[in-house]
């Protein structure tokens, strides 16, 4: 299949992903065989082009677990099992509060408190991610409105919300955003949307138009996990972004890993050339903070400053914090 084929004076080539099931006598119907071959085929597609994967019982159990978890996600949204935490973002030059990142948690009735890494990858594969993202936006808007009512927001504090790039192709995307910010009276200047680098590279041409419409609402745009994906610089300079977020894998042991320091320095230099800010996540030690400040990073977040906290604790922090004026 890899070999090019001639068609109407043009050459075409394709690739094949193959899912394989070894015949067994315990299958009850042909549909079950096709189901498992389909699961193996998608596993092969996930491994890259031109691959095959042989179905095994572990894959079957994984599929069952995913199906169960997806059903539980829908129930969790209906039963209001999600909670929102806020992690402070600090200006490295002034040590003042710049804003918060809104982080979703799942208070599972059986498994206890679950973090995004446990359920968001699966949610990303289904419609659940859109429901969760807009739930987070709604709760964040409610919180911002409460802070405004209490007179706690005197400056341009921003709350960062993670958004999947899956939304960008939906016609209802901006209508839902406008409905929420209008309902709660939240100006765009109080919001930042974080989108992963990998997500932005899907349909890069159309993404530019979407980001411009977000910017037109005065909402900031942050590229999350920067440096871990495969950005095309030809597109990156066109994007109306405000922040490059340096992934925690480059921040960890920054002073002991010369290659990490080199990558961070390069990201900061790129951000400066694009006239955007940088934010480092996962800052755990004062040494890491000092190195980031020396390299010129603008903002940072991590357990050194504060762990993600519930709304009441974030409100208390805000009541006694100085907000950086940008």
N, C-alpha and C positions, 0 to 999 in steps of 0.2 A: 504493500500500500504506500510505502514511502516513495517508491520510484515515481517520477513525474509521468502523467498521462497527457496525451495530446487531445485537445478538444477544441474544434473550430479555430485552428491555428494558434491556440494558446496552450500553455503547459500548466497543469494543475497537480498539486500533490496534497496528500492528506495524512493524518496520523490516526491511529486506532488505540483505544483503551479497551482492554479485554478483561472481563470478569469470568472466572472459571469456577465451576462446581464439580467436585468429584462425585460420580454417581454412587448413591447409597440406597439401600433397600428400605430405610426408615422414612423416606418421603411419602406423604400421604396423597399428594396431588402434584401435577405438573406446575401449577401456579406457585407452589412453594419453592420449586427448583428455580423458576424464573426470578422469584423474589430474591433469593440468595445470590444468584448470578448478577442481578442488578446491583445489590449491595457491594459485591466484590468489584464490579465495574466502576462504581463511583469511588471506591477506595483506590483503584488504579488511576483514575482521572486526577485524584488529589495528589498522587505521587509524581505527576508530570505526564507529558505526552509520550505516547508510544510505550506504555507500560502494561503489564498484566498483573492480576492479583488472584490468588487462589483462596476461595472462601474457606473459612474455618469457624469453629463453634464460638471462638472469642468474638469474632465479628458479629455473629448472630446475637450474642448476649449484649454486645455494645449497641446494636440496633434496637434491641428491646429496651435497654436503659435510656437511650435517646428518645424513643417514642414515649416512654413513661414520663421522662423529665419534661418533654414538650407539653404533655397534657397537664402536668403539675404547674408549669409556667402560666398557662391560660387560667388555671384555677387560682393561682397566686394573685394575678391581676384582679380577678373578680373579688377575691376575699381580702384584698388590700394587705397582702403579706410583705410587701416591699417597704423598706425604710430608706431614708436619705441621710447620709453623713456629709459633713463639710470639712475639707482639709484646707487650712490657711495657705495662702500664697504670699511670699514675702519679697519685698524689694531688697536686693542684696546691698545696695548702696546706702540705704537709709535705715534698714531693718524695720521699716513700716509695713503695715498690712496693705497688700495690693488687692486681694480678693480671696475667693474660695473656689475649690473644685468640688462640685456636687458628685458624690459617689453613691451608687445604689447598692443596697444590701438586701438579701432575701432572708427573712425570718421564717425558715421552713418549719412547719409544725412537727416534723419528725426528725429531720437531720440537723436542726438548729440553725445558727447563723451561717449563711453561705455568702462567699465573696464572689465578685463578678467573674473571676477566672473559672469558677465552677459551672456557671450557667450561661454566661453571655456568648461564648463560642457557639453553643447550640442555638441560642436565641438568634444569633447572626444568620443562621442557616434557614430561619423560618420568619414568619410574619411577626413573631413575638418581639423581635428587637425594636420594631417600630412602635409597638404599644408601650414597651418599657421606656424608650427614649422620650416619648411624649409625656409619659407619666412623670419622669424626672423633670422635664421642662415645666410641667404644671406645678409640681411641688416646689421647685426652685422659685417660680414666679410668686407663689403664695408666700414663701419665706421672705423674698425681697419686699413684697408689699407690706408684710408685717414689720420689717425693719424700718421701712419708710414711715409707717404710721407711728412707730415709737421714736422717730427722730434719730435713729442710729446711723443712717447713711447721710453723711454731710458732703462726701466727696464722690468721685467716680469709681466706687467699688464695683468689681465685676465678679460674677459667678460663672464658672466654666462648666459646660455640660457636654458630655460625650455624645456625639451623634454619628450614627452609621451612615456611610455614603449610600446605602441602599435607598435612603429617603429621596435622594436627589432626582431619581427618575419618576417619582410619584407626582401626579398633577395636583394632589391635595396638600403637598408639603407646605407651601407658603401660606395657604389658607388656614391650615391648622396652627401655624406659628402666629399669624396675625390675630387669630381668634383668641389665643391664650394671652398674648401680651396686651391686647386691648381689654380683655375681660379683667385682668388684674392690674392694669394701668402701669405696666413695667416698660420703661423706655429701653430701646435696644442697647444703649450705652452701659447698661448694667449686666449684659450677657456676653459670653464668649462661647462659641461652638467649637469643640475639639473634634477633629476628624483625623483618622489614622493616615499616615503617609501611603500605606498600601491601598486604602480605600480611594484616595484621591487619584491614583494612577489608573483606575478603571474608568474608561470613557473620559480621558483627560480634557478633550476638546469641549464637551458639554459641561464638564464640571466648572469651567471658568465662568460660564454664564450664571450658574447657580450660586457660586461664591460672590459674584458681583451683586446679585439680588440680596444676599445676606448682608453684604457690606452696606447696601443702600438703606438697610434698616438700622444702621449704626451698630450692628452686632459684630464683635471682633471674631476673627477666625484664627484658630491655632492648629498647627499640624502636629499631631500627637505621635509619639514613638519615633521621632525623626532620627534618621541614621540607620534604622533597622530595615527599611524598605528599599525600593529601587526608584527613586524619584528621577524624572527626566528634567534636567535643568532647563531645557527648552520650554517646558511648561511651567516650571516652578516660578520663573521670573514674571510670568503673566498672572499668576494667581494673586488676588487682592488679600494676601494674608497679613496678619499682625504679629504672630508669634511662631517661632520654631521651638518645639518642646524637645529637649534633649533627653533621650531615653535613659532610664536608671542604669542600664547595663554599662553605659559609658561613664556614669558618675561613680559607681562603686569602686572603692580603692583607687581613686583618681591619682593620688600622690604616689602610689606604688606601681601604677600601670602606665608607662610612657606612651603606649599606643592609644590608650583611652584619652590621655591628655591631648595627644595630637589630633584625635578625632573631634574632641570638644572644641579645640582651638579652631579647627577647620569649619565646624558648624557655626561658631560665633562669627568668624570672618565672613562666611556666606551670608549670615543674617545681616551683618553690618552693610554688606554690599547691596542687599535687597532693601535696606532701610527698615528692617523689622526687628523686634525684640527676641530674646531667647529666654527660655525658662527651663531650669533643670529640675527633674523630679527624682525622688528617692534619695534625697540628701540625708545622710544618717549621722555624720560626724562634723565637728567644727573644722577639721582639716579639709574635708571635702568642700565645705562652704567657703573657706578661705581661698582654696585653689580656684573654685568657680568664679569668685569675685575678682581674683587676680587675672583670670583669663578674660574677664569682661562680660560674664553672663549677667543679665538684668534681673531676673526673678528666679526663685527657687521654692520648692516645697519638699516636705519629707518629715520623718519623725524627729529630726533634730529640732525643728520649729514647733511642730504639733502633729499628733496623729489625727486621722479622721475622727470627727466628733459629731454628736447628735445636735439637732437644731438648737436646743436650749443652751448647750455649752458654747456653740458658735455665737449665739446671741450675747451671752455673757462676755465672750472675748471681744466682740465688736463694740460693746458698750464702754470698754476701757482701752481700746486700741486706737492708734493714730493711723489714718488711711493716707497712703501716699497720693499726692496730687500730681497727676500726669497731664 
